[in-house]
């Protein structure tokens, strides 16, 4: 019987009942459950990127450190999101990004080879994963367009829509870094929004 807290149920959710017991066993054998505490660095720049991670619980971020030493937050990942350095992961090159745990997290990691094994044996999984990746691609492209065309305030409002309740986990400088603004500008935007709502 499929358990509500099983790996297959956590990752595939409403699609989980479509798998046979043999398929469930095959898939779950290729994921590894890992836990991290706040502050853990899961991946560092110049490391080999062998895994992608599904977030069962917690909050993580990917970031780039510029030559100046400044951090640029690229992505946040919360429950039901995937995270990795995808350039390194898909091109079999070393990481350019760091992945940091910013709230205690439970993840399921899977290697590139294991994903291919699952696709080969259980083709219906490929469609599910492809749709997840398509949504991620759309999200990244929207962010690029927003950075080119939206004001800082509009970008902040989009951020709060895309990441509801995330502000309880992340520091102001993480959000400011993600939005490409200073923490002072972030405070000013929040104050302006609060005045509009009062």
N, C-alpha and C positions, 0 to 999 in steps of 0.2 A: 504493500500500500504506500502511496506517495505521501511523504511527511510534509506538513506545511513549512517546516524550517529546513528542508533538504536543499542541497546545492541547486538541483534542477528546478525546484519550485522558486527559489530565491532569484535565480537568473532568468529563467524562461517564463515565470509567473503564469499568466493565463494559458500559455502554450504548453505548460508542463504535462497536463494529462494526455497530450497527443503522443507521448513517447511510451514505448513498451518497456517492461522491466529490464530487458537486456540492453536497450538503448540508454536507459537511465544509468545503469551500472557502468556502461562504457564511457559515457560523458563524465560522470562524477569522478571516475578514476583518474581523469586528466586535469582536474582542478585541484588546487591546494589551498586550503583555508589558512590565512595568515592574519595576525593581529599586530597592530602598532599603537604606540602611545604618542601623545602630542609631542611634536618636536623631532620625531624620527624622520630621517632622510631615507627614502625608499630607493631612490635612484639619484646618481650624481652624473654631472657632465663628464664625458669621455669614458663612461662605463659602457659595456656591451648591453644592448637592449634585447633581452630574451623574452620578456613577459609583458602582457597587458593585465590590468587589474579591474575587477568588477567590485564596486563599492556596495557591500551589504549594509554597512553602517559607518557613520563618521564623516569626516571632511578632509580632503586633500587639495593640494594645489601644485601645478607645474609652474616653474619660473625659470627665467634666463638671467644669468649674471653678465651684464655688459662689461666691456674692457675697463670702463670707468669704475666698476664695482657696484653700480646701481642694479637693483633687482627689477625685473619686469615680469609681473604675473601674467601667465598665458591662459590658464584654465583653472577653474575650481571643479572639484568632483564631489558630489554628495550622493546620498543613497540612490541606488539604481543607475548610477553613471559608470562609464568606463574611463580609465585613465592610463596613459603611458606616454613615452616620447615616441610619437607615431612615425616621425621621420626615421628615427633609428630602428624602430620595430619593423616597419614595412620595407625598408631598404637595406636592412642588415648592416647598418653602420652604427658608430658609437653615438651615445646620447649627447645632445647639445643642451638639454634641459635637466633641471632637478625636479624631483617629486618629493614634497614635504607633507607629512601628516600634521594637520593643524587642529584636529580634534580626534581623540582616540577612535581607531577605525578597525573594522573587520572587513577583510578583502578576500576575494577568491582570485588567485593568480593562475594564468594559463600561458604556456609557451606557444610560440608560433607553430612549431611542429605538431603540438597536440591539437591546436585548432584545425590544422590541415587534416589530421587523422580523423577528427570528428566530421569534418566536411565530406571526406571520402566515404566514410562508413554510413553516415546519416545525412544525406544531402539536404533534407528539409531544414537542417540547422543553418545552412549557409544563407538561406533567404532571411531568416530571423536576424542573424548577425549583420547581414548586408543592410537591412533596414535601420538597424541601430547606427551603423557607420554613416549611412546617408543622413540621418538626423544630426549626427555630430558634424558632418561636413557643412550642412546647412547652417548650423549654429556658428561655426567658425567663419563662414562667409558673411553672415549677417553682422558678426562683430567687426570684420574688416570694413564693411560698408558703413557701419555706424561710426567707426573711428574717422572715416573720411567725410561723412556728411552730417553727423549729429553734433549738437552742442554737448558740453560736459554734463549738463543737467539731464538731457534726454538719454545719454548713455547710462547715467546713474539709475534713472527710472527703468530702463530696459534691464539693467543688472538686477534690480530688486524684483522685477517680474520673472526673470529667468532663474534666479536663485532665491526663492522665497525663504525667509527665516535663516538665511546663511549668516547674516550679520552677527548673530549670537556666537558664531564660531571663529570668525576672522577678525583680524586687527584692522584698524582704519588704514594703515599704510599698505596692507594687502589689497584692499578695495581701491585705494587711490592708485596703486601701481597697476592694477587691472584696467582701470579707466584711463590711465595715462595722464593723471592730474596730481596735484600736490594734496597732502592731507588738509592743508588750510582751505583749499578750494572745495574739498569734500565737505568740510564743516560748513562752509558758506552755502553750498547747495542744499544740505540738509536743513539748515536754518530757514532758507527761503521757502522750501517745500512745507515745512512746519507752519510758517506764517500764512501760507496760502490755504492750508487746511483748517486753520483756527478761525 
